[in-house]
Amino acid sequence: MTATVSSGGPGQDTGGQHEDVAAMALGKAQILIEALPWLSRFHGQTVVIKYGGHAMTDDDLRAAFAQDIVFLRHAGIRPVVVHGGGPQISAHLDRLGVPSTFKAGLRVTSPEAMDVVRMVLTGQVNRDLVGLINRNGPFAIGMSGEDANLFTASRRGAVVDGEPVDLGQVGEIDTVDPGAVLALLRDGRVPVISSVARGEDGEVYNVNADTAAAALAVALDAARLVVLTDVEGLYANWQGAGQNSAADVISLLNATELDALLPGLAAGMIPKMEACLRAVRGGVPQAHVLDGRLPHSVLLEIFTDSGIGTMVIPDPGSTDPGGADPAGTPGGQA
C-alpha cells in the first residue's frame, strides 16, 4: 500500500500554518520561562489564600480558582485556603425566615443564626469547595476553625455612634494552633478552612474570614497572604462602584502607608486591608489584594512579572520583603 503525502492542496499555505503553530508554541514557552523565577522563589513555601466575593458565586470563576489551587500544589507551593460565605449564609437565613442584621459592617449573630452560619460554612460551602478542587487533583481536605482548636476566639464588641453594641456570637481570634494544618501540608494536602472558631467559654463564634486568613498566615510563617475581592485592588481615590479604573489602583505600599490610609477607606475594604496590615506586621513578607472577578487571578499574581492588584509589604528595614526579583522589584509587581 502506497502512502500519499498531501502537498496542502490549492489555496492552502501549510508554511504559514506551521509558522502560526510555532508562534503559539513560542508564546506558551515564554509564559513558562517568565514563571521560572517565581516557581523557584516560592517552591516549598506556604501561601494562604482568602477565598471570597464574586469568585465564590460564578461557576466559571469557581472552576478557575480550583484549577489555580491544584496548579500551585503541582508547582511545589503549599496553598492553604480560608473561606467565608456571606451570600450563602444570607440566602439560607432568608429561606428559614431568620432576619439578617448588620452593625458596624458585621453580621449580628444570634444563637439561631450561628447554627445556620456553622451549617452553611462547614457543611455546604466548605464541602463544595473541597469537591471542586478535588476534581482537578485529590489534594483538598476540609476543616473548620473549630477542628483541633485551630482558631480560638472571644466575643467581639463594636461601637456605633459612640455606643457599644452587642454582635452576638461574632468573635475575634485570640490564638491559632496550626498543628493540624501543618500535618496536612506535610502530607501534601491542601487544607480548606471555614471561618468558624471555638471559644474558651464553650461558645462557637462566627469570625471574619479576612482576619482568620491573616492570623493563620502569621502562624504558618507563610510567604504570602492573598485576599480575593470584587475590586481591582486598593484605589488611591475611591469614587464609588464602577467609577474607578485600573489606573487608580495602588500597586505597592508599605505598612505605615497603609495604616495612614485605613481611616478613609470604604467599609468593605477595611477588613481586607486590616488583614494585610496584620499579616505583614506579623512577619508575612507580602500580602496582596486581588480582583477575584478575573479568571486565574491567583496564578497571574504569583507567576507573572507584571502582577495585579495591590501588594502590601513591611516597612523598610523591618524585615526582608521576600520575593524580590533579580532587578529588585518585589515579586509579582513591576
Contacts in CASP RR format, 6 or more apart in sequence:
PFRMAT RR
TARGET T0000
AUTHOR 0000-0000-0000
METHOD contacts of the structure
MODEL  1
MTATVSSGGPGQDTGGQHEDVAAMALGKAQILIEALPWLSRFHGQTVVIK
YGGHAMTDDDLRAAFAQDIVFLRHAGIRPVVVHGGGPQISAHLDRLGVPS
TFKAGLRVTSPEAMDVVRMVLTGQVNRDLVGLINRNGPFAIGMSGEDANL
FTASRRGAVVDGEPVDLGQVGEIDTVDPGAVLALLRDGRVPVISSVARGE
DGEVYNVNADTAAAALAVALDAARLVVLTDVEGLYANWQGAGQNSAADVI
SLLNATELDALLPGLAAGMIPKMEACLRAVRGGVPQAHVLDGRLPHSVLL
EIFTDSGIGTMVIPDPGSTDPGGADPAGTPGGQA
7 14 0 8 1.000
8 14 0 8 1.000
34 303 0 8 1.000
34 304 0 8 1.000
34 305 0 8 1.000
35 303 0 8 1.000
35 304 0 8 1.000
37 325 0 8 1.000
37 326 0 8 1.000
38 302 0 8 1.000
38 303 0 8 1.000
38 304 0 8 1.000
38 331 0 8 1.000
38 332 0 8 1.000
39 75 0 8 1.000
39 303 0 8 1.000
41 322 0 8 1.000
41 323 0 8 1.000
41 331 0 8 1.000
42 75 0 8 1.000
42 77 0 8 1.000
42 223 0 8 1.000
42 224 0 8 1.000
42 302 0 8 1.000
42 323 0 8 1.000
43 75 0 8 1.000
43 76 0 8 1.000
43 77 0 8 1.000
44 76 0 8 1.000
44 77 0 8 1.000
44 78 0 8 1.000
45 77 0 8 1.000
45 78 0 8 1.000
45 222 0 8 1.000
45 223 0 8 1.000
45 224 0 8 1.000
46 77 0 8 1.000
46 78 0 8 1.000
46 79 0 8 1.000
46 80 0 8 1.000
46 185 0 8 1.000
46 217 0 8 1.000
46 220 0 8 1.000
46 221 0 8 1.000
46 222 0 8 1.000
46 223 0 8 1.000
47 72 0 8 1.000
47 77 0 8 1.000
47 78 0 8 1.000
47 79 0 8 1.000
47 80 0 8 1.000
47 222 0 8 1.000
47 223 0 8 1.000
47 224 0 8 1.000
47 225 0 8 1.000
47 226 0 8 1.000
47 302 0 8 1.000
48 79 0 8 1.000
48 80 0 8 1.000
48 81 0 8 1.000
48 82 0 8 1.000
48 213 0 8 1.000
48 216 0 8 1.000
48 217 0 8 1.000
48 220 0 8 1.000
48 222 0 8 1.000
48 224 0 8 1.000
48 225 0 8 1.000
48 226 0 8 1.000
49 69 0 8 1.000
49 79 0 8 1.000
49 80 0 8 1.000
49 81 0 8 1.000
49 82 0 8 1.000
49 213 0 8 1.000
49 225 0 8 1.000
49 226 0 8 1.000
49 227 0 8 1.000
49 228 0 8 1.000
49 298 0 8 1.000
50 82 0 8 1.000
50 83 0 8 1.000
50 209 0 8 1.000
50 210 0 8 1.000
50 212 0 8 1.000
50 213 0 8 1.000
50 225 0 8 1.000
50 226 0 8 1.000
50 227 0 8 1.000
50 228 0 8 1.000
50 275 0 8 1.000
51 65 0 8 1.000
51 81 0 8 1.000
51 82 0 8 1.000
51 83 0 8 1.000
51 84 0 8 1.000
51 129 0 8 1.000
51 228 0 8 1.000
52 83 0 8 1.000
52 84 0 8 1.000
52 85 0 8 1.000
52 209 0 8 1.000
52 228 0 8 1.000
52 229 0 8 1.000
52 292 0 8 1.000
53 87 0 8 1.000
53 228 0 8 1.000
53 229 0 8 1.000
53 230 0 8 1.000
53 292 0 8 1.000
54 61 0 8 1.000
54 230 0 8 1.000
54 292 0 8 1.000
54 293 0 8 1.000
55 61 0 8 1.000
55 62 0 8 1.000
55 65 0 8 1.000
55 228 0 8 1.000
55 292 0 8 1.000
55 293 0 8 1.000
55 297 0 8 1.000
56 62 0 8 1.000
56 83 0 8 1.000
56 84 0 8 1.000
56 85 0 8 1.000
56 87 0 8 1.000
56 88 0 8 1.000
56 125 0 8 1.000
57 87 0 8 1.000
58 293 0 8 1.000
60 295 0 8 1.000
61 292 0 8 1.000
61 293 0 8 1.000
61 295 0 8 1.000
62 129 0 8 1.000
62 132 0 8 1.000
63 132 0 8 1.000
64 295 0 8 1.000
64 296 0 8 1.000
65 132 0 8 1.000
65 228 0 8 1.000
65 298 0 8 1.000
66 129 0 8 1.000
66 132 0 8 1.000
66 133 0 8 1.000
66 135 0 8 1.000
66 136 0 8 1.000
67 136 0 8 1.000
67 296 0 8 1.000
68 296 0 8 1.000
68 297 0 8 1.000
68 298 0 8 1.000
68 299 0 8 1.000
69 79 0 8 1.000
69 81 0 8 1.000
69 133 0 8 1.000
69 136 0 8 1.000
69 139 0 8 1.000
69 140 0 8 1.000
69 190 0 8 1.000
69 298 0 8 1.000
70 133 0 8 1.000
70 136 0 8 1.000
70 137 0 8 1.000
70 139 0 8 1.000
70 190 0 8 1.000
71 299 0 8 1.000
72 79 0 8 1.000
72 298 0 8 1.000
72 299 0 8 1.000
72 302 0 8 1.000
73 79 0 8 1.000
73 137 0 8 1.000
73 139 0 8 1.000
73 188 0 8 1.000
73 190 0 8 1.000
77 302 0 8 1.000
78 185 0 8 1.000
78 188 0 8 1.000
79 190 0 8 1.000
80 181 0 8 1.000
80 185 0 8 1.000
80 190 0 8 1.000
80 191 0 8 1.000
80 193 0 8 1.000
80 216 0 8 1.000
80 220 0 8 1.000
80 222 0 8 1.000
81 129 0 8 1.000
81 133 0 8 1.000
81 140 0 8 1.000
81 190 0 8 1.000
81 191 0 8 1.000
81 192 0 8 1.000
81 193 0 8 1.000
82 193 0 8 1.000
82 195 0 8 1.000
82 209 0 8 1.000
82 212 0 8 1.000
82 213 0 8 1.000
82 216 0 8 1.000
83 121 0 8 1.000
83 125 0 8 1.000
83 126 0 8 1.000
83 129 0 8 1.000
83 192 0 8 1.000
83 193 0 8 1.000
83 194 0 8 1.000
83 195 0 8 1.000
83 209 0 8 1.000
84 121 0 8 1.000
84 125 0 8 1.000
84 194 0 8 1.000
84 195 0 8 1.000
84 209 0 8 1.000
85 120 0 8 1.000
85 121 0 8 1.000
85 125 0 8 1.000
85 209 0 8 1.000
86 107 0 8 1.000
88 120 0 8 1.000
88 124 0 8 1.000
88 125 0 8 1.000
89 107 0 8 1.000
89 116 0 8 1.000
89 117 0 8 1.000
89 120 0 8 1.000
89 121 0 8 1.000
90 100 0 8 1.000
92 116 0 8 1.000
92 119 0 8 1.000
92 120 0 8 1.000
92 124 0 8 1.000
93 99 0 8 1.000
93 100 0 8 1.000
93 113 0 8 1.000
93 116 0 8 1.000
94 100 0 8 1.000
96 116 0 8 1.000
98 110 0 8 1.000
98 112 0 8 1.000
98 113 0 8 1.000
98 116 0 8 1.000
100 107 0 8 1.000
100 113 0 8 1.000
101 107 0 8 1.000
101 108 0 8 1.000
102 108 0 8 1.000
103 158 0 8 1.000
103 160 0 8 1.000
103 165 0 8 1.000
103 167 0 8 1.000
104 158 0 8 1.000
104 159 0 8 1.000
104 160 0 8 1.000
104 165 0 8 1.000
104 167 0 8 1.000
105 267 0 8 1.000
105 268 0 8 1.000
106 156 0 8 1.000
106 158 0 8 1.000
106 167 0 8 1.000
106 170 0 8 1.000
106 208 0 8 1.000
107 113 0 8 1.000
107 117 0 8 1.000
107 167 0 8 1.000
107 170 0 8 1.000
107 206 0 8 1.000
108 166 0 8 1.000
108 167 0 8 1.000
108 168 0 8 1.000
108 170 0 8 1.000
109 117 0 8 1.000
109 167 0 8 1.000
109 168 0 8 1.000
109 169 0 8 1.000
109 170 0 8 1.000
109 205 0 8 1.000
109 206 0 8 1.000
110 168 0 8 1.000
110 169 0 8 1.000
111 169 0 8 1.000
113 169 0 8 1.000
114 169 0 8 1.000
114 204 0 8 1.000
114 205 0 8 1.000
114 206 0 8 1.000
117 196 0 8 1.000
117 206 0 8 1.000
118 144 0 8 1.000
118 196 0 8 1.000
118 204 0 8 1.000
121 144 0 8 1.000
121 194 0 8 1.000
121 195 0 8 1.000
121 196 0 8 1.000
122 144 0 8 1.000
122 194 0 8 1.000
122 196 0 8 1.000
123 194 0 8 1.000
125 194 0 8 1.000
126 142 0 8 1.000
126 143 0 8 1.000
126 144 0 8 1.000
126 192 0 8 1.000
126 193 0 8 1.000
126 194 0 8 1.000
127 142 0 8 1.000
129 140 0 8 1.000
129 192 0 8 1.000
130 140 0 8 1.000
130 141 0 8 1.000
130 142 0 8 1.000
130 192 0 8 1.000
131 140 0 8 1.000
133 139 0 8 1.000
133 140 0 8 1.000
133 190 0 8 1.000
133 192 0 8 1.000
134 140 0 8 1.000
139 188 0 8 1.000
139 189 0 8 1.000
139 190 0 8 1.000
140 189 0 8 1.000
140 190 0 8 1.000
140 191 0 8 1.000
140 192 0 8 1.000
141 184 0 8 1.000
141 189 0 8 1.000
141 190 0 8 1.000
141 191 0 8 1.000
141 192 0 8 1.000
142 191 0 8 1.000
142 192 0 8 1.000
142 193 0 8 1.000
142 194 0 8 1.000
143 150 0 8 1.000
143 180 0 8 1.000
143 181 0 8 1.000
143 191 0 8 1.000
143 192 0 8 1.000
143 193 0 8 1.000
143 194 0 8 1.000
144 150 0 8 1.000
144 193 0 8 1.000
144 194 0 8 1.000
144 196 0 8 1.000
145 151 0 8 1.000
145 193 0 8 1.000
145 194 0 8 1.000
145 195 0 8 1.000
145 196 0 8 1.000
145 197 0 8 1.000
145 198 0 8 1.000
145 212 0 8 1.000
146 196 0 8 1.000
146 197 0 8 1.000
146 198 0 8 1.000
146 204 0 8 1.000
147 180 0 8 1.000
148 177 0 8 1.000
148 179 0 8 1.000
148 180 0 8 1.000
149 177 0 8 1.000
149 198 0 8 1.000
150 176 0 8 1.000
150 177 0 8 1.000
150 178 0 8 1.000
150 179 0 8 1.000
150 180 0 8 1.000
150 181 0 8 1.000
150 193 0 8 1.000
150 197 0 8 1.000
150 216 0 8 1.000
151 173 0 8 1.000
151 175 0 8 1.000
151 176 0 8 1.000
151 195 0 8 1.000
151 196 0 8 1.000
151 197 0 8 1.000
151 198 0 8 1.000
151 207 0 8 1.000
151 212 0 8 1.000
151 215 0 8 1.000
151 216 0 8 1.000
152 173 0 8 1.000
152 174 0 8 1.000
152 175 0 8 1.000
152 176 0 8 1.000
152 177 0 8 1.000
152 197 0 8 1.000
152 198 0 8 1.000
152 199 0 8 1.000
152 200 0 8 1.000
153 171 0 8 1.000
153 172 0 8 1.000
153 173 0 8 1.000
153 174 0 8 1.000
153 197 0 8 1.000
153 198 0 8 1.000
153 199 0 8 1.000
153 205 0 8 1.000
153 207 0 8 1.000
154 171 0 8 1.000
154 172 0 8 1.000
154 174 0 8 1.000
154 199 0 8 1.000
154 200 0 8 1.000
154 201 0 8 1.000
154 205 0 8 1.000
155 167 0 8 1.000
155 168 0 8 1.000
155 169 0 8 1.000
155 170 0 8 1.000
155 171 0 8 1.000
155 172 0 8 1.000
155 201 0 8 1.000
155 203 0 8 1.000
155 205 0 8 1.000
156 167 0 8 1.000
156 170 0 8 1.000
156 171 0 8 1.000
156 172 0 8 1.000
156 205 0 8 1.000
157 164 0 8 1.000
157 165 0 8 1.000
157 166 0 8 1.000
157 167 0 8 1.000
157 170 0 8 1.000
158 164 0 8 1.000
158 165 0 8 1.000
158 167 0 8 1.000
159 165 0 8 1.000
169 203 0 8 1.000
169 204 0 8 1.000
169 205 0 8 1.000
169 206 0 8 1.000
170 205 0 8 1.000
170 206 0 8 1.000
170 207 0 8 1.000
171 197 0 8 1.000
171 205 0 8 1.000
171 206 0 8 1.000
171 207 0 8 1.000
172 207 0 8 1.000
172 211 0 8 1.000
173 197 0 8 1.000
173 207 0 8 1.000
173 211 0 8 1.000
173 212 0 8 1.000
173 215 0 8 1.000
176 215 0 8 1.000
176 216 0 8 1.000
176 218 0 8 1.000
176 219 0 8 1.000
177 219 0 8 1.000
178 216 0 8 1.000
178 219 0 8 1.000
178 220 0 8 1.000
180 191 0 8 1.000
181 191 0 8 1.000
181 193 0 8 1.000
181 216 0 8 1.000
181 220 0 8 1.000
182 220 0 8 1.000
184 190 0 8 1.000
184 191 0 8 1.000
185 191 0 8 1.000
193 212 0 8 1.000
193 216 0 8 1.000
195 206 0 8 1.000
195 207 0 8 1.000
195 208 0 8 1.000
195 209 0 8 1.000
195 212 0 8 1.000
196 204 0 8 1.000
196 205 0 8 1.000
196 206 0 8 1.000
196 207 0 8 1.000
197 204 0 8 1.000
197 205 0 8 1.000
197 207 0 8 1.000
197 212 0 8 1.000
198 204 0 8 1.000
198 205 0 8 1.000
199 205 0 8 1.000
208 271 0 8 1.000
210 227 0 8 1.000
210 271 0 8 1.000
210 272 0 8 1.000
210 274 0 8 1.000
210 275 0 8 1.000
211 271 0 8 1.000
211 274 0 8 1.000
211 275 0 8 1.000
211 278 0 8 1.000
213 225 0 8 1.000
213 227 0 8 1.000
213 275 0 8 1.000
214 225 0 8 1.000
214 274 0 8 1.000
214 275 0 8 1.000
214 276 0 8 1.000
214 278 0 8 1.000
214 279 0 8 1.000
214 284 0 8 1.000
214 287 0 8 1.000
215 278 0 8 1.000
216 222 0 8 1.000
217 224 0 8 1.000
217 225 0 8 1.000
217 279 0 8 1.000
217 284 0 8 1.000
217 287 0 8 1.000
218 278 0 8 1.000
218 279 0 8 1.000
218 282 0 8 1.000
218 283 0 8 1.000
218 284 0 8 1.000
221 283 0 8 1.000
221 284 0 8 1.000
222 279 0 8 1.000
222 284 0 8 1.000
223 284 0 8 1.000
223 285 0 8 1.000
223 286 0 8 1.000
223 322 0 8 1.000
223 323 0 8 1.000
224 284 0 8 1.000
224 285 0 8 1.000
224 286 0 8 1.000
224 287 0 8 1.000
224 288 0 8 1.000
224 302 0 8 1.000
225 275 0 8 1.000
225 276 0 8 1.000
225 279 0 8 1.000
225 284 0 8 1.000
225 286 0 8 1.000
225 287 0 8 1.000
225 288 0 8 1.000
226 287 0 8 1.000
226 288 0 8 1.000
226 290 0 8 1.000
226 298 0 8 1.000
226 301 0 8 1.000
226 302 0 8 1.000
227 272 0 8 1.000
227 275 0 8 1.000
227 276 0 8 1.000
227 287 0 8 1.000
227 288 0 8 1.000
227 289 0 8 1.000
227 290 0 8 1.000
228 290 0 8 1.000
228 291 0 8 1.000
228 292 0 8 1.000
228 297 0 8 1.000
228 298 0 8 1.000
229 269 0 8 1.000
229 272 0 8 1.000
229 289 0 8 1.000
229 290 0 8 1.000
229 291 0 8 1.000
229 292 0 8 1.000
230 291 0 8 1.000
230 292 0 8 1.000
230 293 0 8 1.000
231 244 0 8 1.000
231 269 0 8 1.000
231 291 0 8 1.000
232 244 0 8 1.000
232 246 0 8 1.000
232 249 0 8 1.000
232 291 0 8 1.000
232 308 0 8 1.000
232 309 0 8 1.000
233 249 0 8 1.000
233 250 0 8 1.000
233 289 0 8 1.000
233 290 0 8 1.000
233 291 0 8 1.000
233 309 0 8 1.000
233 310 0 8 1.000
234 249 0 8 1.000
234 250 0 8 1.000
234 253 0 8 1.000
234 258 0 8 1.000
234 261 0 8 1.000
234 265 0 8 1.000
234 269 0 8 1.000
234 273 0 8 1.000
234 289 0 8 1.000
234 309 0 8 1.000
234 310 0 8 1.000
235 244 0 8 1.000
235 248 0 8 1.000
235 249 0 8 1.000
235 250 0 8 1.000
236 248 0 8 1.000
236 249 0 8 1.000
236 250 0 8 1.000
237 244 0 8 1.000
237 248 0 8 1.000
238 244 0 8 1.000
238 265 0 8 1.000
238 266 0 8 1.000
238 269 0 8 1.000
239 248 0 8 1.000
240 266 0 8 1.000
249 309 0 8 1.000
249 310 0 8 1.000
250 310 0 8 1.000
251 309 0 8 1.000
251 310 0 8 1.000
251 311 0 8 1.000
251 333 0 8 1.000
252 310 0 8 1.000
252 311 0 8 1.000
252 313 0 8 1.000
252 330 0 8 1.000
252 333 0 8 1.000
253 261 0 8 1.000
253 310 0 8 1.000
253 311 0 8 1.000
253 312 0 8 1.000
253 313 0 8 1.000
254 312 0 8 1.000
254 313 0 8 1.000
254 314 0 8 1.000
254 315 0 8 1.000
254 316 0 8 1.000
255 277 0 8 1.000
255 280 0 8 1.000
255 281 0 8 1.000
255 312 0 8 1.000
255 313 0 8 1.000
255 314 0 8 1.000
255 315 0 8 1.000
255 318 0 8 1.000
256 315 0 8 1.000
258 273 0 8 1.000
258 276 0 8 1.000
258 277 0 8 1.000
258 312 0 8 1.000
259 277 0 8 1.000
261 273 0 8 1.000
262 270 0 8 1.000
262 273 0 8 1.000
262 274 0 8 1.000
262 277 0 8 1.000
265 273 0 8 1.000
269 289 0 8 1.000
272 289 0 8 1.000
273 289 0 8 1.000
273 312 0 8 1.000
275 287 0 8 1.000
276 287 0 8 1.000
276 288 0 8 1.000
276 289 0 8 1.000
276 312 0 8 1.000
277 287 0 8 1.000
277 312 0 8 1.000
279 287 0 8 1.000
279 312 0 8 1.000
280 286 0 8 1.000
280 287 0 8 1.000
280 312 0 8 1.000
280 313 0 8 1.000
280 314 0 8 1.000
281 314 0 8 1.000
283 314 0 8 1.000
283 319 0 8 1.000
285 313 0 8 1.000
285 314 0 8 1.000
285 319 0 8 1.000
285 320 0 8 1.000
285 321 0 8 1.000
285 322 0 8 1.000
285 323 0 8 1.000
286 311 0 8 1.000
286 312 0 8 1.000
286 313 0 8 1.000
286 321 0 8 1.000
286 322 0 8 1.000
286 323 0 8 1.000
286 330 0 8 1.000
286 331 0 8 1.000
287 311 0 8 1.000
287 312 0 8 1.000
287 313 0 8 1.000
288 301 0 8 1.000
288 309 0 8 1.000
288 310 0 8 1.000
288 311 0 8 1.000
288 312 0 8 1.000
289 309 0 8 1.000
289 310 0 8 1.000
289 312 0 8 1.000
290 297 0 8 1.000
290 298 0 8 1.000
290 301 0 8 1.000
290 308 0 8 1.000
290 309 0 8 1.000
291 297 0 8 1.000
291 308 0 8 1.000
291 309 0 8 1.000
294 300 0 8 1.000
294 308 0 8 1.000
297 308 0 8 1.000
300 306 0 8 1.000
300 307 0 8 1.000
300 308 0 8 1.000
301 307 0 8 1.000
301 308 0 8 1.000
301 309 0 8 1.000
301 332 0 8 1.000
302 332 0 8 1.000
304 332 0 8 1.000
305 325 0 8 1.000
305 332 0 8 1.000
305 334 0 8 1.000
306 332 0 8 1.000
306 333 0 8 1.000
306 334 0 8 1.000
307 331 0 8 1.000
307 332 0 8 1.000
307 333 0 8 1.000
307 334 0 8 1.000
311 330 0 8 1.000
311 331 0 8 1.000
311 332 0 8 1.000
311 333 0 8 1.000
313 321 0 8 1.000
313 330 0 8 1.000
314 321 0 8 1.000
321 330 0 8 1.000
322 330 0 8 1.000
322 331 0 8 1.000
323 330 0 8 1.000
323 331 0 8 1.000
324 330 0 8 1.000
324 331 0 8 1.000
325 331 0 8 1.000
325 332 0 8 1.000
END
